[in-house]
Amino acid sequence: MPTYARADVAFERGEGAYLQAEDGSWYLDFGTGIAVTALGHAHPHLVEALTTQAEKLWHVSNLYRIPASERLAERLTANSFGERVFFCNSGVEAFEGAVKIARRYHHSVGNSERYRVITFEQGFHGRSLAGISASSGAKLRAGFEPLTPGFDQVPFNDAEAARAAVTGETAAVMLEPVQGDGGIRPADPQFLREVRRICDEHGLLLIADEIQCGMGRTGALFAHQWAGIRPDVMALAKGMGSGFPVGAVVATLEAAQGMTPGTHGSTFGGNPLAMAVGNAVLDVMLEDGFLANVRTTGARLREELDALARRHPELIRQVRGSGLMLGLQAQGSNLDLVNAFRAEGLLTVPGGDNVVRVLPPLIITDHHIDDGLARMDRACQRLAATEPR
Ligand SMILES: *Cc1c(COP(=O)(O)O)cnc(C)c1O
């Protein structure tokens, strides 16, 4: 189905931060398939984990214990606020699981009337019917009505608007600590702490959608950690399998108390193949110095992008984001920039608010930053030469 406006390029292989197209040309991948291939392409440790597991066992279903999923759940909870984990296969399933946990929590404590979730403008939570109902944007929703009831949207970074939206039917507040599809819009730490306070005051669950900004992307394992807050529920996917489809919902014991046998499920979720890769990704991300390196390279890339924006104010209005989750807000069209970068062999991802998302693999070095910036400079020079003044 023609649901995507695809660029006319097909890739055959990947090595680290680079992709090779069918015609043999190499591209520097600063898009990572939309913040997915966090450890780059064909990472030896992931290839080893996947192929070793592939020869042993792929799938058994959740009718049986899956030791690798127990291990991954233990590691995710040991490194977060969480105490319970549910595994799924994609972001939108993690979102759905998070909303179900919130409704079921209030049901189990005798507040079944609490089912609504406050979400934020420019937010994105996935493409299921509930996902588009929770997300922002007429384009996502047009023709798919009626929407799923139970979502109330308020302006992002506006704690007072969130407070005013709370009613006796509110179950939870859900936000992306850094909005991704909306255009790399970080939540103000003060706003995050205020939302936590609102949730505490009203007995609401705070759900962090970390599907894009989590798993090391901002230089912390989870982006909410920068604000020093603890959500009650967190949705993960994208970078979690570095290209293998796997997602998870992480929750506190308290928040997950309603999730008893039979209340939720997934045929594929947490299967041995996905769990082998998920554990291998964590092996790398939890290594000493990995996240510190994301912070260092992120800061350097940010400096270089700021300098690029100063050289080309006619093309780039603003640089924003954190860690290796950065955005260039375009003066003209973000698509022109994305296309110009791609013509120079650099892949980036368009986002909302006229932004070019710069989402390199978390393993990049100074060499990749230099290469990426050289390509961006060439693209900007060409674009500036053709742009009407
Ligand atoms: C990508 C994304 C989703 C949806 O994930 P899918 O795997 O495409 O279903 C949900 N929330 C956020 C913040 C995302 O970036």
The ligand as an SDF file (V2000), in Angstrom:
LIG
                    3D

 15 15  0  0  0  0  0  0  0  0999 V2000
    8.0590    5.4030   17.0780 C   0  0  0  0  0  0  0  0  0  0  0  0
    7.2760    5.7950   18.2870 C   0  0  0  0  0  0  0  0  0  0  0  0
    6.1170    5.1150   18.6640 C   0  0  0  0  0  0  0  0  0  0  0  0
    5.5340    3.9990   17.8320 C   0  0  0  0  0  0  0  0  0  0  0  0
    6.4310    2.9480   17.6650 O   0  0  0  0  0  0  0  0  0  0  0  0
    6.1580    1.8430   16.5200 P   0  0  0  0  0  0  0  0  0  0  0  0
    7.2280    0.8310   16.7570 O   0  0  0  0  0  0  0  0  0  0  0  0
    6.2610    2.5380   15.2070 O   0  0  0  0  0  0  0  0  0  0  0  0
    4.8020    1.3070   16.7490 O   0  0  0  0  0  0  0  0  0  0  0  0
    5.4890    5.5190   19.8230 C   0  0  0  0  0  0  0  0  0  0  0  0
    5.9690    6.5220   20.5780 N   0  0  0  0  0  0  0  0  0  0  0  0
    7.0940    7.1910   20.2520 C   0  0  0  0  0  0  0  0  0  0  0  0
    7.5990    8.2790   21.1400 C   0  0  0  0  0  0  0  0  0  0  0  0
    7.7760    6.8650   19.0750 C   0  0  0  0  0  0  0  0  0  0  0  0
    8.8570    7.5540   18.7220 O   0  0  0  0  0  0  0  0  0  0  0  0
  1  2  1  0
  2  3  1  0
  2 14  2  0
  3  4  1  0
  3 10  2  0
  4  5  1  0
  5  6  1  0
  6  7  2  0
  6  8  1  0
  6  9  1  0
 10 11  1  0
 11 12  2  0
 12 13  1  0
 12 14  1  0
 14 15  1  0
M  END
$$$$
